[in-house]
């Protein structure tokens, strides 16, 4: 297998340990994988420019549910409604002159436990939080379509083309592979690794994410590049 990680200095320890575990080869490449994209995550209204800040996105992509996810979507929608209800109720009570005093007494102990968990038992706390989030809003398998969508089939709010043409698929994959020096002796698997970070109560949280993605997470770029590279017509063109 060959793994491509971001040239971020924090990736070096991963590369060293990965290569020591078996017949694995690692490469470094800017974490946006040469794709300047405007990305809209599933169930989000905002878009993120996943590219260096000195580069303007040239293409728009949207994360959507995979086919056959109707049951998961129903579960997700039901949990999401309850989640939003609790979120709005909490903020309404917090802003209310009378409700704010009651909120301290009712939820004070809960927030104390939350603070202790986040400070002293981080792994256990995150595991419990992930379980609770999954119980309320179940996971939905998603994909990021990379084929070009005509203007009348997508929202007209974005001036960028949605997706890429077949020749652009091959061009971006070729440019990326040549830039990282991977043009022969391919392994059975070529794994693209985007990266990001989580942070609490930190105004500089973007500095811990992928710099090549403008302070965002780089997994959408890796997924788009992989989706392009896995297409038979791209492999045939490059061959």
Backbone as JSON, one array per atom type, in Angstrom:
{
  "sequence": "XXXXXXXXXXXXXXXXXXXXXXXXXXXXXXXXXXXXXXXXXXXXXXXXXXXXXXXXXXXXXXXXXXXXXXXXXXXXXXXXXXXXXXXXXXXXXXXXXXXXXXXXXXXXXXXXXXXXXXXXXXXXXXXXXXXXXXXXXXXXXXXXXXXXXXXXXXXXXXXXXXXXXXXXXXXXXXXXXXXXXXXXXXXXXXXXXXXXXXXXXXXXXXXXXXXXXXXXXXXXXXXXXXXXXXXXXXXXXXX",
  "N": [[0.84, -1.19, 0.0], [0.36, 2.28, -0.58], [0.53, 5.38, 0.94], [-0.72, 8.65, 1.04], [-0.04, 11.55, 2.62], [-0.71, 14.76, 4.17], [1.58, 17.5, 3.77], [1.92, 18.77, 6.13], [3.66, 19.28, 9.15], [2.9, 17.71, 11.31], [2.2, 15.3, 10.24], [4.44, 13.8, 9.91], [5.19, 12.05, 12.02], [3.18, 10.14, 11.8], [3.77, 9.07, 9.27], [6.29, 7.94, 9.73], [5.73, 5.92, 11.63], [3.85, 4.38, 10.23], [5.33, 3.39, 8.03], [7.06, 1.75, 9.39], [5.59, -0.45, 10.02], [5.11, -2.33, 8.04], [5.0, -3.42, 4.55], [4.73, -0.66, 3.49], [4.52, 2.43, 1.82], [5.04, 5.89, 2.01], [3.9, 9.15, 1.0], [4.22, 12.68, 0.56], [2.03, 15.43, 0.19], [0.41, 18.51, -0.6], [-2.38, 19.14, 1.48], [-4.83, 19.75, 0.24], [-4.85, 18.4, -2.07], [-4.48, 19.43, -4.6], [-6.92, 20.35, -5.44], [-9.0, 22.93, -5.7], [-11.73, 23.59, -4.13], [-15.16, 24.47, -3.51], [-17.0, 23.55, -0.87], [-19.9, 21.88, 0.25], [-21.18, 20.47, 3.03], [-23.09, 17.56, 4.01], [-26.4, 18.19, 5.01], [-25.88, 20.82, 5.73], [-25.97, 24.36, 5.5], [-24.05, 26.2, 4.83], [-21.06, 26.93, 2.93], [-17.69, 25.83, 2.4], [-14.49, 27.0, 1.61], [-12.17, 24.99, 0.48], [-9.16, 25.18, 0.13], [-5.89, 26.67, -0.4], [-5.53, 29.93, 1.11], [-4.76, 31.89, -0.65], [-5.73, 31.13, -3.03], [-8.54, 30.96, -5.15], [-11.59, 29.12, -4.99], [-12.39, 26.91, -7.65], [-14.31, 25.13, -8.37], [-17.43, 23.65, -7.42], [-18.67, 21.37, -5.02], [-20.93, 19.01, -3.59], [-21.83, 17.24, -0.67], [-23.72, 14.34, -0.49], [-26.36, 12.0, 0.41], [-25.76, 8.49, 0.0], [-27.1, 6.22, -2.52], [-29.92, 4.22, -1.54], [-30.14, 4.84, 1.14], [-32.48, 5.44, 2.47], [-33.82, 4.56, 4.83], [-31.93, 5.17, 6.83], [-31.85, 7.92, 6.47], [-34.43, 8.68, 7.28], [-34.31, 8.05, 10.01], [-32.25, 9.76, 10.75], [-33.39, 12.27, 10.18], [-35.52, 12.35, 12.0], [-34.16, 12.25, 14.5], [-32.63, 14.55, 14.2], [-34.55, 16.58, 14.28], [-35.43, 16.47, 16.96], [-33.03, 17.12, 18.16], [-32.6, 19.76, 17.27], [-34.83, 20.95, 18.46], [-34.23, 20.73, 21.22], [-31.91, 22.27, 21.23], [-32.81, 24.87, 20.49], [-34.64, 25.31, 22.55], [-32.97, 25.35, 24.8], [-31.39, 27.65, 24.29], [-33.39, 29.6, 24.24], [-34.33, 29.51, 26.88], [-32.03, 30.28, 28.16], [-31.75, 32.92, 27.44], [-33.97, 34.08, 28.55], [-35.09, 36.18, 31.2], [-36.13, 35.06, 33.61], [-36.06, 32.31, 33.17], [-33.32, 31.84, 32.88], [-32.22, 31.83, 35.48], [-33.4, 29.53, 36.57], [-32.3, 27.66, 34.89], [-29.64, 27.44, 35.65], [-29.81, 26.14, 38.15], [-31.06, 23.74, 37.45], [-29.49, 22.55, 35.41], [-26.92, 22.84, 36.29], [-25.37, 20.83, 37.66], [-25.14, 18.94, 35.64], [-23.56, 20.3, 33.73], [-21.28, 20.58, 35.25], [-20.37, 17.94, 35.48], [-19.87, 17.55, 32.8], [-17.76, 19.36, 32.38], [-15.78, 18.23, 34.04], [-15.45, 15.76, 32.77], [-14.51, 16.54, 30.2], [-12.09, 17.62, 30.95], [-10.56, 15.8, 32.56], [-11.14, 13.17, 31.81], [-10.94, 12.6, 28.98], [-11.03, 10.78, 26.75], [-12.99, 8.88, 27.47], [-15.14, 10.59, 27.84], [-15.48, 11.64, 25.23], [-16.15, 9.3, 23.89], [-18.62, 8.64, 25.07], [-20.05, 10.91, 24.32], [-20.03, 10.66, 21.53], [-21.5, 8.31, 21.29], [-23.99, 9.15, 22.28], [-24.63, 11.13, 20.41], [-24.83, 9.56, 18.12], [-27.05, 8.06, 18.83], [-29.11, 9.9, 18.88], [-29.0, 11.16, 16.33], [-28.65, 9.16, 13.83], [-25.99, 7.67, 11.85], [-25.42, 8.55, 8.41], [-24.62, 7.2, 5.37], [-22.57, 8.76, 3.02], [-21.71, 10.43, -0.09], [-19.59, 12.16, -2.45], [-20.43, 13.49, -5.29], [-18.66, 13.75, -8.36], [-18.98, 14.24, -11.02], [-19.77, 16.53, -13.64], [-22.51, 18.7, -13.22], [-25.28, 19.97, -14.89], [-26.39, 23.42, -15.13], [-29.17, 23.72, -14.82], [-29.82, 21.62, -13.23], [-28.94, 21.97, -10.7], [-28.56, 24.14, -7.84], [-28.8, 27.6, -8.53], [-27.41, 29.43, -7.14], [-24.72, 29.43, -6.82], [-21.86, 30.51, -8.54], [-19.97, 28.88, -9.52], [-18.91, 25.99, -11.41], [-20.63, 22.93, -10.88], [-19.05, 20.17, -10.04], [-16.88, 18.19, -12.22], [-15.55, 17.95, -15.54], [-15.02, 15.03, -17.67], [-12.38, 15.15, -18.81], [-11.2, 16.93, -17.09], [-11.22, 15.42, -14.75], [-9.21, 13.46, -15.32], [-7.04, 15.16, -15.75], [-6.61, 16.51, -13.27], [-6.04, 14.33, -11.61], [-3.75, 13.31, -12.87], [-1.97, 15.52, -12.62], [-1.77, 15.64, -9.84], [-0.67, 13.11, -9.14], [1.78, 13.22, -10.5], [2.95, 15.39, -9.2], [3.31, 14.42, -6.61], [5.1, 12.45, -7.14], [4.36, 9.86, -7.82], [4.19, 7.79, -10.17], [4.69, 5.31, -11.17], [5.16, 1.77, -10.4], [2.91, 1.16, -8.75], [1.16, 0.5, -5.71], [-1.03, -2.06, -4.31], [-3.07, -0.79, -2.99], [-3.77, 2.65, -2.94], [-3.81, 5.14, -0.71], [-5.42, 8.03, 0.26], [-4.98, 10.56, 2.58], [-6.71, 12.82, 4.27], [-6.79, 15.48, 6.72], [-7.7, 16.88, 9.92], [-8.87, 18.67, 12.82], [-10.14, 18.77, 16.19], [-11.46, 21.13, 18.46], [-12.02, 22.96, 21.49], [-13.69, 25.81, 22.6], [-11.89, 27.73, 21.52], [-10.57, 30.41, 19.93], [-8.77, 30.26, 17.88], [-9.04, 27.93, 16.47], [-8.97, 27.13, 13.8], [-6.32, 27.11, 13.08], [-5.36, 24.66, 13.78], [-6.28, 22.91, 11.97], [-6.21, 21.82, 8.52], [-3.84, 23.58, 6.82], [-3.47, 23.87, 4.07], [-6.03, 23.63, 3.22], [-7.25, 25.98, 3.81], [-7.65, 26.24, 6.57], [-9.61, 24.4, 7.08], [-11.1, 21.06, 7.24], [-9.47, 18.37, 5.57], [-10.62, 16.08, 4.48], [-12.79, 16.05, 2.52], [-11.48, 16.85, 0.14], [-9.67, 14.76, -0.25], [-11.49, 12.69, -0.64], [-12.77, 13.5, -3.0], [-10.63, 13.5, -4.84], [-9.95, 10.77, -4.75], [-12.34, 9.65, -5.7], [-12.3, 10.53, -8.31], [-9.92, 9.28, -9.24], [-10.62, 6.61, -9.1], [-12.26, 6.08, -11.21], [-12.92, 4.24, -14.14], [-12.53, 5.37, -16.74], [-10.76, 7.43, -16.25], [-8.44, 6.08, -15.4], [-7.87, 4.64, -17.72], [-7.37, 6.74, -19.5], [-5.09, 7.93, -18.34], [-3.34, 5.8, -18.48]],
  "CA": [[0.0, 0.0, 0.0], [1.03, 3.58, -0.59], [-0.33, 6.35, 1.63], [-0.37, 10.04, 0.76], [-0.45, 12.4, 3.73], [-0.44, 16.17, 3.99], [2.95, 17.89, 4.1], [1.91, 19.32, 7.48], [4.71, 18.65, 9.96], [2.32, 16.73, 12.22], [2.04, 14.03, 9.55], [5.7, 13.07, 9.85], [5.18, 10.94, 12.95], [2.32, 9.1, 11.22], [4.49, 8.43, 8.18], [7.37, 7.12, 10.29], [5.17, 4.72, 12.25], [3.21, 3.56, 9.2], [6.35, 2.7, 7.25], [7.73, 0.74, 10.22], [4.65, -1.54, 10.3], [4.98, -3.3, 6.97], [5.39, -2.97, 3.21], [3.99, 0.55, 3.18], [5.29, 3.56, 1.35], [4.26, 7.11, 2.23], [4.22, 10.31, 0.19], [3.7, 13.94, 1.07], [1.42, 16.31, -0.8], [-0.44, 19.51, 0.05], [-3.59, 18.46, 1.91], [-6.03, 19.95, -0.59], [-4.65, 17.49, -3.19], [-4.53, 20.16, -5.87], [-8.31, 20.62, -5.8], [-9.54, 24.14, -5.06], [-13.15, 23.35, -4.21], [-16.12, 25.05, -2.57], [-17.61, 22.31, -0.41], [-21.07, 21.95, 1.12], [-21.36, 19.2, 3.71], [-24.45, 17.05, 4.11], [-27.26, 18.83, 6.0], [-25.34, 22.11, 6.13], [-26.34, 25.41, 4.54], [-22.9, 27.0, 4.48], [-20.04, 26.32, 2.08], [-16.33, 26.06, 2.86], [-13.47, 27.05, 0.55], [-11.12, 24.06, 0.9], [-8.0, 25.44, -0.7], [-5.08, 27.72, 0.24], [-6.24, 31.22, 1.16], [-4.37, 32.72, -1.79], [-6.35, 30.53, -4.22], [-10.0, 31.0, -5.15], [-12.16, 27.85, -5.45], [-12.79, 26.91, -9.05], [-15.37, 24.15, -8.57], [-18.29, 23.42, -6.27], [-19.09, 19.98, -4.82], [-21.87, 18.85, -2.48], [-21.92, 15.92, -0.06], [-25.11, 13.88, -0.54], [-26.5, 10.61, 0.85], [-25.61, 7.46, -1.02], [-28.36, 5.53, -2.85], [-30.32, 3.18, -0.61], [-30.04, 5.31, 2.53], [-33.78, 6.01, 2.87], [-34.1, 4.25, 6.24], [-31.0, 5.96, 7.64], [-32.26, 9.32, 6.37], [-35.61, 8.87, 8.13], [-33.84, 8.06, 11.39], [-31.46, 10.97, 10.94], [-34.29, 13.43, 10.19], [-36.26, 12.34, 13.27], [-33.24, 12.65, 15.57], [-32.21, 15.93, 13.98], [-35.62, 17.47, 14.74], [-35.36, 16.53, 18.43], [-31.8, 17.83, 18.51], [-32.83, 21.18, 17.06], [-35.79, 21.39, 19.47], [-33.48, 20.91, 22.46], [-30.96, 23.37, 21.05], [-33.54, 26.14, 20.53], [-35.22, 25.45, 23.89], [-31.88, 25.72, 25.7], [-31.01, 29.04, 24.06], [-34.5, 30.46, 24.64], [-34.33, 29.59, 28.34], [-30.82, 31.0, 28.59], [-31.95, 34.36, 27.2], [-35.11, 34.55, 29.33], [-34.64, 36.67, 32.52], [-36.52, 34.14, 34.68], [-35.59, 30.96, 32.83], [-31.87, 31.71, 33.04], [-31.93, 31.44, 36.87], [-33.8, 28.13, 36.72], [-31.39, 26.82, 34.1], [-28.43, 27.2, 36.43], [-30.1, 25.14, 39.16], [-31.44, 22.46, 36.86], [-28.43, 21.96, 34.58], [-25.59, 23.11, 36.84], [-24.65, 19.59, 37.93], [-24.84, 18.33, 34.35], [-22.42, 20.99, 33.13], [-20.1, 20.28, 36.06], [-19.89, 16.63, 35.03], [-19.32, 17.75, 31.44], [-16.47, 20.03, 32.52], [-14.83, 17.25, 34.59], [-15.16, 14.78, 31.73], [-13.68, 17.16, 29.16], [-10.77, 17.98, 31.47], [-9.79, 14.7, 33.15], [-11.46, 11.87, 31.21], [-11.27, 13.05, 27.63], [-11.41, 9.69, 25.84], [-14.28, 8.34, 27.9], [-16.16, 11.61, 27.57], [-15.72, 11.71, 23.79], [-16.85, 8.07, 23.5], [-20.01, 8.77, 25.5], [-20.67, 11.95, 23.5], [-20.24, 10.1, 20.2], [-22.61, 7.35, 21.39], [-25.23, 9.92, 22.43], [-24.92, 11.78, 19.13], [-25.28, 8.52, 17.21], [-28.38, 7.61, 19.24], [-30.07, 10.93, 18.48], [-28.95, 11.31, 14.87], [-27.89, 8.04, 13.31], [-25.11, 8.0, 10.72], [-25.9, 8.4, 7.04], [-23.51, 7.03, 4.43], [-22.62, 9.84, 2.04], [-20.75, 10.46, -1.18], [-19.41, 13.48, -3.06], [-20.41, 13.32, -6.75], [-17.62, 14.56, -9.01], [-19.34, 14.5, -12.41], [-20.32, 17.86, -13.87], [-23.96, 18.81, -13.23], [-25.71, 21.14, -15.65], [-26.93, 24.5, -14.29], [-30.59, 23.56, -14.53], [-29.99, 20.5, -12.32], [-28.39, 22.32, -9.39], [-28.99, 25.48, -7.45], [-28.15, 28.63, -9.34], [-26.84, 30.44, -6.26], [-23.26, 29.41, -6.92], [-21.39, 30.82, -9.89], [-18.97, 27.89, -9.88], [-19.46, 24.74, -11.96], [-20.81, 21.84, -9.91], [-18.42, 18.98, -10.54], [-15.77, 18.29, -13.17], [-15.71, 17.23, -16.8], [-14.14, 13.84, -17.71], [-10.99, 15.5, -19.06], [-10.7, 17.54, -15.86], [-10.91, 14.3, -13.84], [-7.91, 12.89, -15.65], [-6.0, 16.19, -15.61], [-6.31, 16.73, -11.86], [-5.38, 13.13, -11.07], [-2.39, 13.25, -13.42], [-1.16, 16.56, -12.0], [-1.51, 15.26, -8.45], [0.26, 11.97, -9.07], [3.11, 13.67, -10.91], [3.5, 16.28, -8.17], [3.76, 13.63, -5.46], [6.13, 11.52, -7.59], [3.82, 8.5, -7.88], [3.81, 7.55, -11.56], [4.97, 3.91, -11.52], [5.25, 0.86, -9.25], [1.77, 1.41, -7.87], [0.79, -0.56, -4.79], [-2.38, -2.57, -4.48], [-3.92, 0.29, -2.5], [-3.23, 4.0, -2.78], [-4.7, 5.72, 0.29], [-5.27, 9.48, 0.42], [-5.31, 10.87, 3.97], [-6.96, 14.19, 4.67], [-6.69, 15.61, 8.18], [-8.31, 18.03, 10.56], [-8.71, 18.66, 14.26], [-11.27, 19.25, 16.97], [-11.0, 22.07, 19.48], [-13.1, 23.5, 22.3], [-13.55, 27.15, 23.17], [-10.59, 28.22, 21.05], [-10.79, 31.29, 18.77], [-7.78, 29.98, 16.83], [-9.16, 26.51, 16.17], [-8.66, 26.85, 12.4], [-4.88, 26.91, 12.94], [-5.05, 23.26, 14.03], [-6.78, 22.12, 10.85], [-5.3, 21.72, 7.37], [-3.52, 24.89, 6.27], [-3.68, 23.85, 2.62], [-7.47, 23.7, 2.99], [-7.73, 27.25, 4.35], [-8.09, 26.09, 7.94], [-10.71, 23.44, 7.15], [-10.71, 19.65, 7.22], [-9.09, 17.99, 4.22], [-11.18, 14.81, 4.01], [-13.53, 16.14, 1.26], [-10.54, 16.9, -0.99], [-9.17, 13.4, -0.46], [-12.58, 11.88, -1.19], [-12.99, 13.9, -4.39], [-9.5, 13.01, -5.64], [-10.08, 9.32, -4.84], [-13.47, 9.34, -6.57], [-11.83, 10.72, -9.68], [-8.92, 8.28, -9.58], [-11.21, 5.27, -9.16], [-13.1, 5.94, -12.39], [-12.2, 3.49, -15.2], [-12.13, 6.2, -17.88], [-9.57, 8.19, -15.85], [-7.3, 5.17, -15.42], [-7.56, 4.33, -19.1], [-6.76, 7.94, -20.09], [-3.75, 8.09, -17.81], [-2.5, 4.72, -19.02]],
  "C": [[0.87, 1.25, 0.0], [0.06, 4.61, -0.02], [0.19, 7.75, 1.37], [-0.93, 10.89, 1.88], [-0.09, 13.85, 3.44], [1.01, 16.48, 4.37], [3.03, 18.63, 5.42], [2.91, 18.55, 8.34], [4.16, 17.59, 10.9], [2.12, 15.38, 11.57], [3.3, 13.19, 9.59], [5.73, 11.88, 10.8], [4.3, 9.8, 12.45], [3.08, 8.34, 10.14], [5.56, 7.49, 8.72], [6.82, 5.82, 10.87], [4.51, 3.81, 11.23], [4.25, 2.75, 8.44], [7.05, 1.61, 8.06], [6.86, -0.5, 10.43], [4.56, -2.58, 9.2], [5.41, -2.75, 5.63], [4.58, -1.77, 2.76], [4.94, 1.66, 2.81], [4.44, 4.8, 1.54], [4.8, 8.24, 1.35], [3.63, 11.54, 0.86], [3.16, 14.8, -0.06], [0.55, 17.31, -0.06], [-1.83, 18.94, 0.28], [-4.84, 18.74, 1.12], [-5.94, 19.15, -1.89], [-4.84, 18.16, -4.55], [-5.92, 20.52, -6.32], [-8.83, 21.82, -5.02], [-11.06, 24.09, -5.18], [-13.92, 24.16, -3.16], [-17.03, 23.9, -2.16], [-18.8, 22.57, 0.5], [-21.31, 20.57, 1.71], [-22.82, 18.82, 3.77], [-25.18, 17.73, 5.27], [-26.65, 20.11, 6.56], [-25.69, 23.13, 5.05], [-25.14, 26.2, 4.06], [-21.92, 26.2, 3.61], [-18.67, 26.68, 2.63], [-15.39, 26.03, 1.67], [-12.29, 26.2, 1.02], [-9.95, 24.17, -0.08], [-7.15, 26.48, 0.01], [-5.76, 29.09, 0.13], [-5.89, 32.12, -0.02], [-4.97, 32.21, -3.1], [-7.86, 30.61, -4.08], [-10.54, 29.65, -5.63], [-12.63, 27.95, -6.9], [-13.95, 25.98, -9.34], [-16.17, 24.0, -7.27], [-18.67, 21.95, -6.21], [-19.99, 19.93, -3.58], [-21.81, 17.41, -1.97], [-23.38, 15.52, 0.02], [-25.18, 12.45, -0.03], [-26.29, 9.64, -0.32], [-26.96, 6.83, -1.35], [-28.65, 4.43, -1.83], [-30.24, 3.56, 0.84], [-31.35, 5.87, 3.06], [-34.07, 5.78, 4.35], [-33.22, 5.06, 7.17], [-31.38, 7.44, 7.63], [-33.48, 9.61, 7.24], [-35.21, 8.95, 9.59], [-33.07, 9.33, 11.7], [-32.37, 12.2, 11.05], [-35.06, 13.51, 11.5], [-35.38, 12.8, 14.42], [-32.81, 14.1, 15.45], [-33.27, 16.92, 14.46], [-35.61, 17.6, 16.26], [-34.13, 17.3, 18.89], [-31.97, 19.34, 18.36], [-33.81, 21.75, 18.08], [-35.08, 21.66, 20.79], [-32.54, 22.09, 22.39], [-31.67, 24.73, 21.17], [-34.14, 26.38, 21.92], [-34.16, 25.92, 24.88], [-31.52, 27.21, 25.54], [-32.14, 30.01, 24.44], [-34.55, 30.62, 26.16], [-33.14, 30.4, 28.85], [-30.98, 32.51, 28.43], [-33.08, 34.94, 28.05], [-34.66, 34.99, 30.72], [-34.96, 35.7, 33.66], [-35.95, 32.74, 34.41], [-34.1, 30.78, 33.04], [-31.49, 31.31, 34.46], [-32.29, 29.98, 37.12], [-32.82, 27.2, 36.02], [-30.14, 26.49, 34.88], [-28.66, 26.1, 37.46], [-30.36, 23.76, 38.56], [-30.26, 21.78, 36.16], [-27.03, 22.19, 35.14], [-24.77, 21.87, 37.06], [-24.23, 18.91, 36.63], [-23.6, 18.97, 33.71], [-21.14, 20.79, 33.94], [-19.5, 18.94, 35.66], [-19.25, 16.73, 33.65], [-17.93, 18.37, 31.51], [-15.41, 19.06, 33.04], [-14.45, 16.23, 33.53], [-14.25, 15.32, 30.64], [-12.26, 17.42, 29.64], [-9.94, 16.77, 31.87], [-10.02, 13.35, 32.49], [-11.86, 12.07, 29.75], [-11.75, 11.91, 26.73], [-12.77, 9.11, 26.2], [-15.41, 9.32, 27.58], [-16.5, 11.66, 26.09], [-16.46, 10.47, 23.3], [-18.32, 8.15, 23.86], [-20.74, 9.8, 24.63], [-20.96, 11.43, 22.09], [-21.39, 9.1, 20.21], [-23.94, 8.09, 21.46], [-25.61, 10.58, 21.12], [-25.44, 10.76, 18.12], [-26.67, 8.02, 17.54], [-29.45, 8.61, 18.8], [-30.14, 11.07, 16.97], [-28.04, 10.22, 14.31], [-27.05, 8.42, 12.11], [-25.78, 7.74, 9.38], [-24.69, 8.28, 6.13], [-23.64, 8.04, 3.3], [-21.59, 9.64, 0.94], [-20.65, 11.9, -1.69], [-19.33, 13.28, -4.57], [-19.4, 14.27, -7.39], [-17.95, 14.86, -10.47], [-20.01, 15.86, -12.53], [-21.84, 17.8, -13.96], [-24.33, 20.08, -13.97], [-26.4, 22.14, -14.73], [-28.39, 24.29, -13.91], [-30.87, 22.39, -13.58], [-29.47, 20.79, -10.92], [-28.83, 23.74, -9.05], [-28.16, 26.52, -8.19], [-27.49, 29.69, -8.47], [-25.32, 30.51, -6.39], [-22.85, 29.65, -8.38], [-20.4, 29.78, -10.38], [-19.62, 26.67, -10.51], [-19.55, 23.68, -10.88], [-20.23, 20.56, -10.51], [-17.39, 19.28, -11.63], [-16.1, 17.51, -14.43], [-14.78, 16.02, -16.8], [-12.67, 14.19, -17.95], [-10.38, 16.18, -17.84], [-10.41, 16.49, -14.8], [-9.49, 13.81, -14.08], [-6.79, 13.9, -15.43], [-5.62, 16.4, -14.15], [-5.6, 15.53, -11.24], [-3.95, 13.04, -11.58], [-1.49, 14.29, -12.75], [-0.8, 16.2, -10.56], [-0.5, 14.15, -8.34], [1.67, 12.38, -9.48], [3.75, 14.54, -9.84], [4.0, 15.5, -6.96], [4.79, 12.58, -5.85], [5.65, 10.08, -7.67], [3.3, 8.25, -9.29], [4.12, 6.12, -12.03], [5.09, 3.1, -10.22], [4.14, 1.12, -8.23], [1.52, 0.21, -6.96], [-0.63, -1.03, -5.06], [-3.4, -1.51, -4.05], [-3.13, 1.59, -2.49], [-4.23, 4.76, -1.91], [-4.4, 7.2, 0.44], [-5.79, 9.88, 1.79], [-5.47, 12.37, 4.16], [-6.86, 14.29, 6.19], [-7.37, 16.87, 8.65], [-8.11, 17.92, 12.06], [-10.02, 19.07, 14.91], [-10.72, 20.11, 18.1], [-12.2, 22.64, 20.2], [-12.76, 24.89, 22.79], [-12.22, 27.79, 22.79], [-10.81, 29.11, 19.83], [-9.84, 31.03, 17.62], [-7.85, 28.53, 16.37], [-8.76, 26.18, 14.73], [-7.17, 26.58, 12.2], [-4.49, 25.45, 13.15], [-5.56, 22.36, 12.92], [-5.76, 22.14, 9.71], [-5.07, 23.11, 6.77], [-3.74, 24.97, 4.77], [-5.15, 23.92, 2.25], [-8.07, 24.96, 3.62], [-8.23, 27.15, 5.77], [-9.3, 25.19, 8.1], [-10.18, 22.02, 7.22], [-10.47, 19.21, 5.77], [-9.71, 16.71, 3.7], [-12.02, 14.95, 2.74], [-12.61, 16.17, 0.04], [-10.01, 15.51, -1.3], [-10.25, 12.52, -1.09], [-12.84, 12.21, -2.66], [-11.87, 13.36, -5.29], [-9.61, 11.49, -5.82], [-11.22, 8.91, -5.77], [-13.09, 9.5, -8.04], [-10.89, 9.59, -10.1], [-9.47, 6.88, -9.72], [-12.07, 5.06, -10.41], [-12.32, 5.25, -13.52], [-11.73, 4.38, -16.34], [-10.9, 7.05, -17.53], [-8.34, 7.3, -15.9], [-6.88, 4.83, -16.85], [-6.88, 5.52, -19.77], [-5.33, 8.12, -19.62], [-2.81, 7.0, -18.33], [-2.07, 5.01, -20.44]]
}
